[in-house]
Amino acid sequence: MPFIDNSALEVIERLPGWYGRYFHSPSMTFAHYDFKRGSSIHEHLHPQEEVYEVIEPGGMKTDFFTRSFDTGRHPAYDALVNKVMSVATDPKQMATYSSPDQIVEVVYEAVTDGKDQLRYIAGADAKPMYAMRLQLGDEAFRKAIAQ
């Protein structure tokens, strides 16, 4: 199977708040979406034609944050960006991250296992965060991680 860099694919807004990148295989089309907060998944009457799988990865052991991560800076967001970057690039935190191959294994499992499963948690560091989100609920979790 060829490597596909989805960041090089054109972004198409198919529905309000759905920003997708698509690539096609002989038997199916794959889509990677970024959703605007508050967007909803529409009801679909042909479940065999649309399969939703959410991959929730933790950190990945790459040099992305220390080499090529670039943010648009604005004084209103500097404190938040600095806080996030200090956590993301902390050596102790980075030691808990998964290798890209470990994340790819979860993605591969999600698209090939045939399960009727929505969510796949990818990476050891993502599992406690997901458990915390389940325990607190989405809104309380969002507020907790914003502190």
Secondary structure, 3 states (H helix, E strand, C coil): CCCCCHHHCCCEEEECCEEEEEEECCCCEEEEEEECCCCCCCCCCCCCCCCCCEEEECCECCCHHHHCCCCCCCCCCHHHHHHHHHHHCCHHHHCCCECHHHHHHHHHHHHHCCCCCCEEEECCCHHHHHHHHHHHCHHHHHHHHCC
